Amino acid sequence: LTLVAHWTAADGTVVAHTEQPLVPTGPTVTTFTLENSQPWPPGMYQLAVQVGGATLQSRAFEIVEP
């Protein structure tokens, strides 16, 4: 079983695609970290969390200039 985090920008550009194997024996918590050596460009982004190719949850978020 693999948990996938698929990060995209508003224009559809893939920002990152990360995977973590899951071997749950009970309630399980996992964390994904996304880093960039430069400040993230302002704009809308989307995170989709998937298991077995099916999207479990999807969230839009915005990065604004400080």
C-alpha positions as CSV (number, residue, x, y, z in Angstrom):
1,L,0.0,0.0,0.0
2,T,1.4,3.4,-1.0
3,L,0.3,6.9,0.1
4,V,0.9,9.5,-2.6
5,A,1.0,13.3,-2.3
6,H,0.7,15.0,-5.7
7,W,1.4,18.7,-5.6
8,T,0.5,20.9,-8.6
9,A,0.4,24.6,-9.5
10,A,-2.7,26.3,-10.9
11,D,-1.4,25.9,-14.5
12,G,-1.2,22.1,-14.0
13,T,2.6,22.1,-13.6
14,V,3.6,19.2,-11.3
15,V,5.5,20.8,-8.4
16,A,6.2,17.4,-6.7
17,H,5.1,13.8,-6.5
18,T,6.1,12.0,-3.3
19,E,5.3,8.5,-2.2
20,Q,5.5,6.7,1.2
21,P,4.9,3.0,1.7
22,L,2.2,2.2,4.4
23,V,2.2,-0.9,6.5
24,P,-0.5,0.0,9.0
25,T,-1.0,-2.2,12.0
26,G,-3.4,0.2,13.6
27,P,-4.0,4.0,13.5
28,T,-1.3,5.5,11.4
29,V,0.1,9.0,10.9
30,T,2.5,10.2,8.2
31,T,4.0,13.5,7.2
32,F,5.0,14.8,3.8
33,T,7.5,17.7,3.5
34,L,7.9,19.9,0.5
35,E,10.9,22.2,0.2
36,N,12.1,24.7,-2.3
37,S,15.5,26.4,-2.4
38,Q,13.9,29.6,-3.6
39,P,10.7,31.3,-2.4
40,W,7.6,29.7,-3.8
41,P,6.0,31.7,-6.6
42,P,2.8,33.4,-5.5
43,G,-0.3,31.7,-6.8
44,M,-2.8,28.9,-6.3
45,Y,-1.6,25.3,-5.7
46,Q,-3.3,22.0,-5.2
47,L,-2.4,18.9,-3.0
48,A,-4.1,15.6,-3.8
49,V,-3.5,12.6,-1.4
50,Q,-4.0,9.3,-3.1
51,V,-4.0,5.6,-2.2
52,G,-4.1,2.9,-4.8
53,G,-4.6,5.6,-7.5
54,A,-7.8,6.9,-5.9
55,T,-7.8,10.4,-4.5
56,L,-8.8,10.4,-0.8
57,Q,-8.6,14.2,-0.3
58,S,-7.7,17.2,-2.4
59,R,-7.0,20.7,-1.1
60,A,-6.3,24.0,-2.8
61,F,-4.1,26.6,-1.1
62,E,-2.6,29.9,-2.0
63,I,0.9,31.3,-1.6
64,V,0.9,35.1,-1.3
65,E,3.8,37.5,-1.4
66,P,4.9,38.6,2.1
